[in-house]
Amino acid sequence: MHTDDTRRRFLAHFAGVGLGSTLAPGVLWAKVQEAPADRVTLAMVTEALRLSGIDLPEDERKALVDGANTALGRLDELRAFHIPNDVSPPYHFSPITAGMRVDRTRQPWVMSKAPKVTRPANLEAVACWPLRHLAELVRTKQVTSVELTRMYLGRLHRHQPVLNNVVTFLDDHGLTEAAVADREIAAGRYKGPLHGIPWGCKDIITVKGFPTTWGSAAFTEQRFDYDATIVEMLREAGAVLIAKLATGELAGGDNWFGGQTKSPWDPTQGSSGSSAGPASATAAGGVAFAIGSETSGSILSPAGRCGVVGLRPTFGRVSRHGAMALSWTQDRLGPFGRYAEDCALVMQAIAKPDDRDMSVMDVPFNWNANLDIRTLKVGVLQASFDELTEPVAKANAAATLETLKALGVKDFAPVEVPDIGLEMSAIAVESAAFFDEHARAGRMAKVSRGRARPAGRLTSAVDFLQAQRARMMMMEALAKATAHVDVYVVASNSIGRGGPGGPPTPPAPGAPRPPRRPQPPGQRHFQLANLACYPAVNVPNGFADGGTPTSIVFYGQPFRELPLLALAKAYQDRARWHERAPKLT
């Protein structure tokens, strides 16, 4: 007979079985799954207790049976209740920790000086221009939005057989929006630097009336009767949507039901993911800019592989209403462009509350293209530089620091990576909840193995909340480690590899979990900054011998995108790697 304390703990744990808790070692739940009936019986409880080495009187066993069946009945009611995709839980994650400074002052919006541009004889020569240059072509009426739209659509169609970065072409839709933009501009109602500019969105973002496939054969016919907030906001800014771009299946990797999306720098390589299409299409000059999403590397990784600027904003900057969810406490939508200021111009249109995604905070997104970066305190995660194994990545990373010094950045402040000795993630549990109704309806049968993510069901509510409490401890440690800098530089070692593009595939059923090994500081920082929902921007910083791009990443504490993008812009203005475009036939 176990002690009374053990029995009490067992009973307390056991009482929540109907809500998906992990009974040690889960034997009762296994018995329920094996049995033809959908209710717990006294025999099941007795056998489960025997296997667990616990002996209880019959009256207590009967009480457990009654409690478990009551919970199962409530679960049946919950599972029969339809919850639309765009409904999030009534609690909202904040990346801000105690004592963290957030600038809530709205500053004047300062773009770079308008460039003098001339329309080239061949319009395709502007396909990889920065947005500020494209906007001047449109504003000065040297080119119409319809002309730009036809040019970009032509490039998307022409390169699709090789790059495979489009799920749904929106030719008619885009040309209609372009014609509206041209009429508005002709009438003197110019809306700003995105007016008439063609763009594409990752195909986890809803566009009314068109398929939103989430990259999976299981959802190829899925359509919604509303637009995502980000689509509405960009339309209001005058941007022209021309394509739903490829996403790795269910926002993981670069493989979708149409195959693998490729990097335009080396089409033998995938573009990484899961924002595979937005990165590939932007790099190839198929769109002027694109919107992707990140839960665990899905903007930064493909931006690095495809040699473009990818901004992962602070959690709470951009509404995710109308986007597929993997994690309500980690998902972020953000822009891809060729130039850092491109991302700032897009963020001006989309970084604001919409009263739909209640995680979005009313913190102004400020931009000053003339910010003196010499006033910034810049840090370096030296451990990430020391970990580099690729010689060209190491050389390019070192050259990046030298360029920043030449720009007037003073002594770099060291940044250390905290280690609380625990790995954690919210993805498995939260994605299991999002896809639960689809799974019960049998829609996940066509999802590739490893993407259905059933493992979230094995985590109890108690364990999930405990993990979030540990997450807060990690966030506080990271905030303390980075509080002394405005922005810090982290080296990337991803030549020829994609890096994380979604949650890892879980071990095969029955396979033993490998013991936790200490992570290199650079990798540990990537995971910590991601879980803490820090903003980051990937910037191309050179090329390997084979012509594939290398990159560097700038990070900052929450809501500090201004110094991130200002430093990235200053670096690009000096290094000019963004002026090189892939050679496509």
C-alpha positions as CSV (number, residue, x, y, z in Angstrom):
1,M,0.0,0.0,0.0
2,H,1.3,3.5,-0.9
3,T,1.4,6.2,1.7
4,D,-1.5,8.6,2.1
5,D,0.5,11.4,0.5
6,T,1.2,9.3,-2.6
7,R,-2.5,8.3,-2.9
8,R,-3.6,12.0,-2.6
9,R,-1.1,13.0,-5.3
10,F,-2.2,10.2,-7.5
11,L,-5.9,11.0,-7.0
12,A,-5.4,14.7,-7.7
13,H,-3.5,13.9,-10.9
14,F,-5.9,11.2,-11.9
15,A,-9.0,13.3,-11.5
16,G,-8.1,15.4,-14.6
17,V,-7.7,12.4,-17.0
18,G,-10.7,13.4,-19.1
19,L,-9.0,16.7,-19.8
20,G,-5.9,15.1,-21.3
21,S,-3.5,15.0,-18.4
22,T,-0.6,12.6,-18.4
23,L,-1.4,10.0,-15.7
24,A,1.8,8.5,-14.5
25,P,2.5,6.6,-16.6
26,G,-0.8,7.2,-18.5
27,V,-2.0,3.6,-18.2
28,L,-5.7,4.5,-17.6
29,W,-5.8,6.7,-20.6
30,A,-4.2,3.9,-22.7
31,K,-6.9,1.5,-21.4
32,V,-9.6,4.0,-22.5
33,Q,-8.1,4.2,-26.0
34,E,-7.9,0.5,-26.3
35,A,-11.4,-0.3,-25.1
36,P,-14.3,-0.6,-27.5
37,A,-16.4,1.6,-25.1
38,D,-15.8,5.3,-24.7
39,R,-16.3,5.3,-21.0
40,V,-14.1,4.4,-18.1
41,T,-15.1,1.2,-16.1
42,L,-14.2,-0.1,-12.7
43,A,-12.3,-2.9,-14.3
44,M,-10.2,-0.3,-16.3
45,V,-9.4,1.6,-13.2
46,T,-8.5,-1.5,-11.2
47,E,-6.2,-2.7,-13.9
48,A,-4.6,0.7,-14.4
49,L,-4.0,1.1,-10.6
50,R,-2.5,-2.4,-10.5
51,L,-0.1,-1.5,-13.4
52,S,0.8,1.7,-11.5
53,G,1.5,-0.2,-8.3
54,I,-1.2,1.5,-6.4
55,D,-3.9,-0.1,-4.2
56,L,-7.1,1.8,-3.4
57,P,-10.3,0.7,-1.7
58,E,-13.3,0.0,-4.0
59,D,-15.2,3.1,-2.9
60,E,-12.3,5.3,-4.0
61,R,-12.0,3.4,-7.3
62,K,-15.7,4.0,-7.9
63,A,-15.3,7.7,-7.2
64,L,-12.5,7.8,-9.8
65,V,-14.7,6.1,-12.3
66,D,-17.5,8.6,-11.7
67,G,-15.1,11.6,-11.9
68,A,-13.4,10.4,-15.1
69,N,-16.7,9.7,-16.9
70,T,-18.1,13.1,-15.9
71,A,-14.9,14.7,-17.4
72,L,-15.3,12.6,-20.6
73,G,-18.9,13.7,-20.9
74,R,-17.8,17.3,-20.7
75,L,-15.1,16.6,-23.3
76,D,-17.7,15.2,-25.7
77,E,-19.7,18.4,-25.4
78,L,-16.6,20.5,-26.0
79,R,-15.5,18.5,-29.0
80,A,-18.9,18.8,-30.6
81,F,-18.8,22.6,-30.2
82,H,-17.6,24.3,-33.4
83,I,-14.8,26.9,-32.8
84,P,-13.8,28.9,-35.9
85,N,-10.2,29.1,-37.0
86,D,-9.9,32.8,-36.1
87,V,-10.8,32.4,-32.4
88,S,-7.9,32.5,-30.1
89,P,-7.9,31.7,-26.3
90,P,-9.0,34.5,-24.0
91,Y,-5.5,35.1,-22.7
92,H,-2.8,37.0,-24.5
93,F,0.9,36.6,-24.4
94,S,3.1,39.7,-23.7
95,P,6.8,39.8,-24.5
96,I,7.4,42.6,-22.0
97,T,9.0,41.6,-18.7
98,A,9.1,43.6,-15.4
99,G,11.2,46.7,-15.7
100,M,11.6,46.5,-19.5
101,R,11.5,49.9,-21.1
102,V,9.1,50.4,-24.1
103,D,9.1,53.7,-25.9
104,R,5.4,54.6,-26.4
105,T,6.1,58.1,-27.9
106,R,5.0,58.5,-31.5
107,Q,7.8,60.2,-33.4
108,P,7.7,61.9,-36.9
109,W,7.9,59.4,-39.7
110,V,11.1,60.0,-41.7
111,M,11.7,58.1,-44.9
112,S,15.0,58.2,-46.8
113,K,15.4,61.1,-49.3
114,A,13.4,60.4,-52.4
115,P,15.7,59.1,-55.0
116,K,15.9,60.4,-58.6
117,V,14.6,57.5,-60.7
118,T,14.2,57.1,-64.4
119,R,12.1,54.3,-66.0
120,P,14.4,51.9,-67.8
121,A,13.8,50.7,-71.3
122,N,13.1,47.2,-70.0
123,L,10.8,47.4,-67.1
124,E,12.0,44.1,-65.7
125,A,15.2,46.0,-64.7
126,V,13.2,47.4,-61.7
127,A,12.1,44.0,-60.4
128,C,14.6,44.0,-57.6
129,W,14.6,47.7,-56.8
130,P,14.0,48.8,-53.2
131,L,10.4,49.9,-52.5
132,R,11.4,53.6,-52.1
133,H,12.7,53.5,-55.7
134,L,9.6,51.7,-57.0
135,A,7.3,54.1,-55.2
136,E,9.0,57.1,-56.9
137,L,8.4,55.5,-60.3
138,V,4.7,55.2,-59.4
139,R,4.4,58.6,-57.6
140,T,6.0,60.5,-60.5
141,K,3.7,58.5,-63.0
142,Q,6.6,57.1,-65.0
143,V,5.0,53.7,-64.6
144,T,1.5,52.6,-63.8
145,S,0.5,50.0,-61.3
146,V,-1.0,47.9,-64.0
147,E,2.4,47.9,-65.8
148,L,4.2,46.9,-62.7
149,T,1.7,44.2,-61.9
150,R,1.9,42.7,-65.4
151,M,5.7,42.7,-65.1
152,Y,5.8,41.0,-61.8
153,L,3.1,38.5,-62.7
154,G,5.0,37.6,-65.9
155,R,8.1,36.9,-63.8
156,L,6.2,34.8,-61.3
157,H,4.7,32.7,-64.1
158,R,8.0,32.4,-66.0
159,H,10.0,31.2,-63.0
160,Q,7.3,29.0,-61.4
161,P,8.4,25.8,-63.1
162,V,11.8,26.0,-61.5
163,L,11.2,27.9,-58.2
164,N,7.8,26.5,-57.4
165,N,7.0,29.4,-55.0
166,V,3.4,30.2,-55.9
167,V,0.3,28.2,-54.8
168,T,-2.4,30.4,-56.3
169,F,-1.8,33.1,-59.0
170,L,-4.2,36.1,-58.5
171,D,-3.8,37.6,-62.0
172,D,-7.3,39.0,-62.4
173,H,-7.6,40.1,-58.8
174,G,-4.2,41.9,-58.9
175,L,-4.9,43.6,-62.2
176,T,-8.2,44.8,-60.8
177,E,-6.6,46.3,-57.7
178,A,-3.9,47.8,-59.9
179,A,-6.4,49.5,-62.1
180,V,-8.1,51.0,-58.9
181,A,-4.7,52.2,-57.7
182,D,-4.0,53.9,-61.1
183,R,-7.4,55.7,-61.0
184,E,-6.7,56.9,-57.5
185,I,-3.2,58.2,-58.3
186,A,-4.4,59.9,-61.5
187,A,-7.1,61.7,-59.4
188,G,-4.4,63.0,-57.0
189,R,-5.2,60.6,-54.2
190,Y,-1.8,59.1,-53.7
191,K,-1.7,57.1,-50.5
192,G,2.0,56.7,-49.9
193,P,5.0,54.4,-50.8
194,L,3.0,51.2,-51.1
195,H,0.4,52.6,-53.4
196,G,0.2,50.5,-56.6
197,I,3.1,48.2,-55.5
198,P,2.5,44.4,-56.2
199,W,3.0,42.0,-53.3
200,G,2.4,38.4,-52.3
201,C,1.3,36.6,-49.1
202,K,2.1,33.3,-47.5
203,D,-0.7,30.8,-48.1
204,I,-1.6,30.6,-44.5
205,I,-3.1,34.0,-44.8
206,T,-6.8,34.3,-45.7
207,V,-7.9,36.1,-48.9
208,K,-11.6,36.1,-49.4
209,G,-12.9,33.8,-52.1
210,F,-9.5,32.2,-52.9
211,P,-8.1,28.9,-51.6
212,T,-6.1,29.1,-48.4
213,T,-4.4,25.7,-48.4
214,W,-1.9,25.9,-45.5
215,G,0.4,24.1,-47.9
216,S,-1.3,20.8,-47.3
217,A,-3.2,18.4,-49.6
218,A,-5.7,18.1,-46.8
219,F,-6.9,21.7,-47.3
220,T,-6.6,22.4,-51.1
221,E,-10.3,23.2,-51.3
222,Q,-10.4,25.4,-48.2
223,R,-11.8,28.9,-48.6
224,F,-12.9,31.6,-46.2
225,D,-15.5,34.4,-46.7
226,Y,-13.3,37.1,-45.2
227,D,-9.9,38.7,-45.7
228,A,-7.1,38.6,-43.1
229,T,-6.5,41.9,-41.3
230,I,-3.1,42.2,-42.9
231,V,-4.7,41.9,-46.4
232,E,-7.2,44.6,-45.5
233,M,-4.5,47.0,-44.2
234,L,-2.3,46.6,-47.2
235,R,-5.2,47.1,-49.6
236,E,-6.0,50.2,-47.7
237,A,-2.4,51.4,-48.2
238,G,-2.9,50.8,-51.9
239,A,-0.7,47.7,-52.3
240,V,-1.7,45.2,-55.0
241,L,-2.0,41.5,-54.1
242,I,-0.9,39.2,-56.9
243,A,-0.2,35.8,-55.5
244,K,-0.7,33.4,-52.6
245,L,2.9,32.2,-52.0
246,A,4.1,28.7,-50.9
247,T,4.3,27.7,-47.3
248,G,5.8,24.5,-46.1
249,E,2.9,22.1,-45.1
250,L,1.1,23.5,-42.1
251,A,3.9,26.1,-41.8
252,G,6.8,23.7,-41.5
253,G,9.8,23.4,-43.9
254,D,9.8,24.2,-47.6
255,N,7.9,21.2,-48.9
256,W,4.2,21.6,-49.7
257,F,1.6,19.6,-51.6
258,G,3.0,21.0,-54.9
259,G,6.6,19.9,-54.1
260,Q,9.6,21.8,-52.8
261,T,10.1,25.6,-53.1
262,K,13.6,26.5,-54.4
263,S,16.1,29.2,-53.7
264,P,16.6,31.4,-56.8
265,W,20.4,31.5,-56.0
266,D,20.7,27.8,-56.4
267,P,17.5,25.9,-57.5
268,T,19.1,22.6,-56.5
269,Q,18.5,23.8,-52.9
270,G,15.2,24.3,-51.1
271,S,14.4,27.9,-50.0
272,S,14.0,26.8,-46.4
273,G,10.8,27.5,-44.6
274,S,8.2,27.7,-43.7
275,S,7.9,31.1,-45.4
276,A,9.4,29.5,-48.4
277,G,7.4,31.2,-51.1
278,P,7.6,34.8,-49.8
279,A,11.4,34.6,-49.5
280,S,12.0,32.9,-52.8
281,A,9.6,35.2,-54.7
282,T,11.1,38.3,-53.2
283,A,14.6,37.2,-54.0
284,A,13.7,36.3,-57.6
285,G,12.0,39.7,-58.3
286,G,8.6,38.0,-58.5
287,V,7.0,40.5,-56.0
288,A,8.2,43.8,-54.7
289,F,7.7,42.6,-51.1
290,A,6.0,39.7,-49.4
291,I,4.4,38.8,-46.0
292,G,5.5,35.6,-44.2
293,S,5.1,34.3,-40.7
294,E,7.3,32.9,-38.1
295,T,6.8,30.7,-35.1
296,S,10.3,29.2,-34.9
297,G,12.6,30.5,-37.5
298,S,10.2,30.6,-40.5
299,I,11.1,34.2,-41.5
300,L,14.7,34.4,-40.6
301,S,15.7,31.0,-42.0
302,P,14.3,31.4,-45.6
303,A,15.5,35.0,-45.7
304,G,19.0,33.8,-45.0
305,R,18.8,31.0,-47.6
306,C,17.4,33.3,-50.3
307,G,19.5,36.4,-49.5
308,V,16.8,38.9,-48.6
309,V,15.9,41.0,-45.7
310,G,13.3,39.4,-43.4
311,L,11.9,41.1,-40.4
312,R,10.5,39.0,-37.6
313,P,8.6,41.7,-35.6
314,T,8.0,41.8,-31.9
315,F,5.1,39.6,-30.8
316,G,2.1,42.0,-30.5
317,R,3.1,44.3,-33.4
318,V,1.0,42.8,-36.3
319,S,-2.5,41.3,-36.2
320,R,-2.7,37.6,-37.1
321,H,-6.4,37.6,-37.6
322,G,-7.1,35.4,-40.6
323,A,-3.8,33.5,-40.4
324,M,-3.4,29.8,-39.6
325,A,-2.2,29.4,-36.0
326,L,0.6,27.2,-34.8
327,S,1.1,28.9,-31.5
328,W,-1.0,31.8,-30.2
329,T,1.9,32.8,-28.0
330,Q,4.6,32.6,-30.6
331,D,3.2,33.3,-34.1
332,R,4.2,36.5,-35.8
333,L,3.6,38.0,-39.3
334,G,6.3,40.0,-40.9
335,P,7.7,41.4,-44.2
336,F,10.3,40.3,-46.7
337,G,12.1,42.9,-48.8
338,R,15.5,43.4,-50.5
339,Y,16.3,46.4,-48.3
340,A,15.8,47.2,-44.6
341,E,13.7,50.3,-45.3
342,D,11.4,48.1,-47.4
343,C,10.4,46.4,-44.1
344,A,9.9,49.7,-42.4
345,L,7.6,51.0,-45.1
346,V,5.5,47.8,-44.9
347,M,5.3,47.9,-41.1
348,Q,4.0,51.4,-41.3
349,A,0.9,50.0,-42.9
350,I,0.4,46.9,-40.8
351,A,1.8,47.5,-37.3
352,K,-1.3,48.7,-35.5
353,P,-4.2,47.2,-33.5
354,D,-7.3,45.9,-35.3
355,D,-9.5,45.0,-32.3
356,R,-9.5,41.4,-33.6
357,D,-6.2,40.0,-32.5
358,M,-6.2,41.1,-28.9
359,S,-2.5,40.4,-28.5
360,V,-1.6,43.4,-30.6
361,M,-0.4,46.3,-28.5
362,D,-0.8,50.0,-29.2
363,V,2.8,50.8,-29.4
364,P,3.8,53.2,-32.3
365,F,6.0,51.8,-35.0
366,N,8.5,54.6,-35.5
367,W,10.9,55.0,-38.4
368,N,13.7,57.5,-39.0
369,A,15.9,56.6,-42.0
370,N,18.3,59.3,-40.8
371,L,18.9,57.9,-37.3
372,D,22.5,58.3,-36.4
373,I,23.6,54.8,-35.7
374,R,26.7,56.1,-33.9
375,T,24.4,56.9,-31.0
376,L,23.4,53.2,-30.6
377,K,24.8,50.8,-28.1
378,V,25.6,47.7,-30.2
379,G,26.3,44.3,-28.7
380,V,27.8,41.2,-30.1
381,L,27.0,37.6,-29.2
382,Q,30.6,36.5,-29.6
383,A,29.8,32.9,-29.0
384,S,27.8,32.8,-32.2
385,F,30.9,34.0,-34.1
386,D,33.1,31.5,-32.4
387,E,30.8,28.6,-33.3
388,L,31.0,29.3,-37.1
389,T,32.3,26.3,-39.0
390,E,32.0,27.4,-42.6
391,P,35.1,29.5,-43.5
392,V,33.2,31.8,-45.7
393,A,30.5,32.4,-43.1
394,K,33.2,33.2,-40.6
395,A,35.0,35.6,-42.9
396,N,31.8,37.4,-43.9
397,A,30.7,37.7,-40.3
398,A,34.0,39.2,-39.3
399,A,33.8,41.6,-42.3
400,T,30.3,42.7,-41.1
401,L,31.7,43.8,-37.8
402,E,34.5,45.7,-39.5
403,T,31.9,47.4,-41.7
404,L,29.9,48.5,-38.7
405,K,33.0,49.8,-37.0
406,A,33.7,51.8,-40.2
407,L,30.2,53.3,-40.0
408,G,31.1,54.7,-36.5
409,V,29.8,52.0,-34.2
410,K,32.0,52.2,-31.1
411,D,33.3,49.3,-29.0
412,F,30.9,46.4,-29.2
413,A,29.4,45.4,-25.9
414,P,29.5,41.7,-25.1
415,V,26.2,39.8,-24.8
416,E,26.1,36.5,-23.0
417,V,23.4,33.8,-23.4
418,P,21.6,32.7,-20.2
419,D,20.9,29.0,-19.7
420,I,18.1,28.0,-17.3
421,G,18.8,24.3,-18.1
422,L,15.4,23.6,-19.7
423,E,14.1,23.3,-23.2
424,M,10.5,24.3,-23.8
425,S,8.0,25.2,-26.5
426,A,4.3,26.1,-26.8
427,I,4.0,24.9,-30.3
428,A,3.0,21.2,-29.8
429,V,0.1,22.0,-27.4
430,E,-1.2,25.1,-29.1
431,S,-1.1,23.6,-32.6
432,A,-2.8,20.4,-31.3
433,A,-5.7,22.7,-30.0
434,F,-5.9,24.6,-33.3
435,F,-6.1,21.5,-35.5
436,D,-8.2,19.4,-33.0
437,E,-11.5,19.8,-34.9
438,H,-9.8,19.1,-38.2
439,A,-8.3,16.0,-36.7
440,R,-11.6,14.7,-35.4
441,A,-13.2,15.3,-38.7
442,G,-10.6,13.2,-40.4
443,R,-9.1,16.0,-42.5
444,M,-5.6,15.3,-41.2
445,A,-5.4,11.9,-43.0
446,K,-3.8,13.6,-46.0
447,V,-1.2,15.5,-43.9
448,S,2.3,14.2,-44.3
449,R,3.8,12.2,-41.5
450,G,5.4,14.3,-38.9
451,R,3.2,17.4,-39.6
452,A,0.0,16.3,-37.9
453,R,1.7,17.0,-34.5
454,P,-0.4,14.8,-32.2
455,A,2.2,15.0,-29.4
456,G,0.6,18.0,-27.9
457,R,-2.1,15.8,-26.4
458,L,0.4,14.2,-24.1
459,T,1.0,17.4,-22.1
460,S,-1.3,18.1,-19.2
461,A,-2.7,21.6,-18.6
462,V,-0.7,21.7,-15.4
463,D,2.5,20.8,-17.2
464,F,1.8,23.3,-20.0
465,L,1.3,26.2,-17.5
466,Q,4.4,25.2,-15.6
467,A,6.4,25.4,-18.8
468,Q,5.0,28.9,-19.4
469,R,6.1,29.9,-15.9
470,A,9.6,28.6,-16.8
471,R,9.4,30.5,-20.0
472,M,8.8,33.7,-18.0
473,M,12.0,32.9,-16.0
474,M,13.9,32.5,-19.2
475,M,12.5,35.8,-20.6
476,E,13.6,37.6,-17.5
477,A,17.1,36.2,-17.7
478,L,17.3,37.1,-21.4
479,A,16.0,40.6,-20.7
480,K,18.7,41.1,-18.0
481,A,21.4,39.8,-20.4
482,T,20.5,42.2,-23.2
483,A,19.3,45.3,-21.3
484,H,22.6,47.2,-21.8
485,V,22.4,47.3,-25.6
486,D,20.0,48.8,-28.2
487,V,20.7,46.1,-30.7
488,Y,23.0,43.1,-30.9
489,V,24.6,41.1,-33.7
490,V,24.4,37.3,-34.0
491,A,26.3,35.3,-36.6
492,S,24.6,32.8,-38.9
493,N,26.1,29.5,-40.1
494,S,23.4,28.4,-42.5
495,I,25.2,28.1,-45.8
496,G,23.6,25.3,-47.8
497,R,21.2,24.6,-44.9
498,G,17.9,26.1,-44.0
499,G,17.9,26.3,-40.3
500,P,14.7,25.9,-38.3
501,G,11.5,26.4,-40.3
502,G,9.0,25.1,-37.8
503,P,8.8,22.6,-35.0
504,P,11.0,19.5,-35.3
505,T,9.4,16.2,-36.3
506,P,8.8,14.2,-33.1
507,P,10.6,10.9,-32.5
508,A,8.9,7.8,-33.9
509,P,6.3,6.2,-31.6
510,G,8.1,4.1,-28.9
511,A,11.5,5.6,-29.7
512,P,13.5,6.7,-26.6
513,R,13.9,10.4,-26.1
514,P,17.6,11.3,-26.3
515,P,19.1,12.9,-23.2
516,R,19.3,16.7,-23.2
517,R,22.7,17.9,-24.3
518,P,24.1,21.3,-23.6
519,Q,23.4,23.5,-26.7
520,P,26.0,25.8,-28.2
521,P,25.3,29.4,-27.0
522,G,24.3,30.6,-30.5
523,Q,21.7,27.9,-31.0
524,R,20.5,28.3,-27.5
525,H,20.1,32.1,-28.1
526,F,18.1,31.5,-31.2
527,Q,15.6,29.4,-29.2
528,L,15.5,31.8,-26.3
529,A,15.0,34.9,-28.3
530,N,12.3,33.2,-30.3
531,L,10.4,32.1,-27.2
532,A,10.8,35.5,-25.7
533,C,9.4,36.9,-29.0
534,Y,12.2,39.4,-29.6
535,P,12.3,41.2,-33.0
536,A,15.1,40.3,-35.4
537,V,16.1,41.1,-38.9
538,N,18.1,38.9,-41.3
539,V,20.5,40.8,-43.6
540,P,22.6,39.4,-46.5
541,N,26.3,39.9,-45.8
542,G,28.0,38.3,-48.7
543,F,28.2,35.1,-50.8
544,A,29.9,31.8,-50.7
545,D,32.1,30.5,-53.5
546,G,29.1,28.8,-55.1
547,G,27.1,32.0,-55.3
548,T,24.8,31.2,-52.4
549,P,24.2,34.1,-49.9
550,T,25.4,34.3,-46.3
551,S,23.7,36.5,-43.7
552,I,23.9,38.2,-40.3
553,V,21.0,38.7,-37.9
554,F,20.4,41.8,-35.7
555,Y,18.3,41.3,-32.6
556,G,16.8,43.7,-30.0
557,Q,14.5,43.7,-27.1
558,P,10.7,43.9,-27.7
559,F,9.4,46.9,-29.7
560,R,12.9,48.1,-30.7
561,E,12.6,47.6,-34.5
562,L,13.8,51.1,-35.2
563,P,17.4,50.6,-34.1
564,L,17.4,47.1,-35.7
565,L,16.3,48.4,-39.1
566,A,18.3,51.6,-38.9
567,L,21.5,49.6,-38.3
568,A,20.6,47.1,-41.0
569,K,20.0,50.0,-43.5
570,A,23.3,51.7,-42.7
571,Y,25.1,48.4,-43.1
572,Q,23.4,47.7,-46.5
573,D,24.1,51.3,-47.7
574,R,27.8,50.6,-47.1
575,A,28.1,46.9,-48.1
576,R,25.6,47.0,-51.0
577,W,25.1,43.2,-51.1
578,H,21.3,43.8,-51.7
579,E,22.1,45.2,-55.2
580,R,23.1,41.8,-56.4
581,A,20.3,39.7,-57.9
582,P,20.1,36.0,-58.8
583,K,20.7,35.2,-62.4
584,L,17.5,33.6,-63.7
585,T,16.7,32.6,-67.3
